Amino acid sequence: MPLNLTVFNQFYAINKICGQEKQRHYLESLGFVPGARISILKKKFLRFSITEARISILSELHGYYLVMVKGSKIGLDKSLAKKIIVYAS
């Protein structure tokens, strides 16, 4: 399922990155690589036990997502979030 449709407070892993080659390369350069573990958290449940290749959604506002990946905060719009396909882990 796409990252933008995931449920908060669940754990996921990245299955694949879709889209054009330029978009896939951009997301992979930010740390969104297949096999990376993802935990989706609401802002009130912030817990930062960050390990390598682990990301957390911190908030979602007007179609934009604030994502923590490898200790860095990254903003993604909804169109990029749709291209990150995850599965329950």
N, C-alpha and C positions, 0 to 999 in steps of 0.2 A: 504494500500500500504506500502511497506517496507520503512524505514527511508531514505535509500540511493536514492530512486526515488522521494523524495518530492521536491517541488519547494521552492526556497528561498523566504523569505518575506511573507510566509503564516503561518497560525496558525494550529496546529494539536494537537491531543490528542493520547496518547498511547492506542491502543486497546488490544494488547496482545504481549507477548514475546514468540517467537518460539525457537526451537532447543532442544538440549539435556538438561536434568535436570541440569547438572553442568553449562552449559552456561546460562540457565535461572536464576539460583541462583546467578551467578556472576553478570549479568546485573541488577538484582533486588537489589543486595547489593550496587550497584553504584547509585541507585535511579531511575532506569528505571522501573517504576511500572505502571500497567494498570490504566488509568484515569489521569495520569500526563499530564499537558499541555506542548506543545512543540512549540517554535517559531524558525523557521529556518531563519537565517540571514546571508547575505554575510558579509565579513570582513569589507567592507566600511560602512555598516549600523549598526555598533555595538552600541547597547543601552542596558544597563544592569539594567533593572528594574526587578531584580530577585525576584521571590516569591517562596514559597515552591513547590517542584515538578515541576518546570518550567525549561525547558532546551532550549538552543540555539546552533545551529551549528555555530561555528565561522569561520571555513574554511575547505576546502577539498583539499587535495594534494596527488596525486598518490594513490588514493584509501583509504587514511586514513582521518578520520574526527576528528576535534577538537571540542568537545561538552562541553557546560557549563551546568552543572546540579547542582542545589541547591548551587550555588556559587562556585563550584569547576570545574576546567578544566579537562576533561577526553579525552584521545585519543582512538578512536575506529577504528578498521580496517573494511574494507568493508564487510567482512563475518559476523561480529557482527552487523553492521548497518542493514544488510538484515534481521536479526532475530527480529528487533523491528518493529512491524506492527502498523501503525498509521492511523487515519482517520481525515478528515477536521472537525474542531470544530467552 
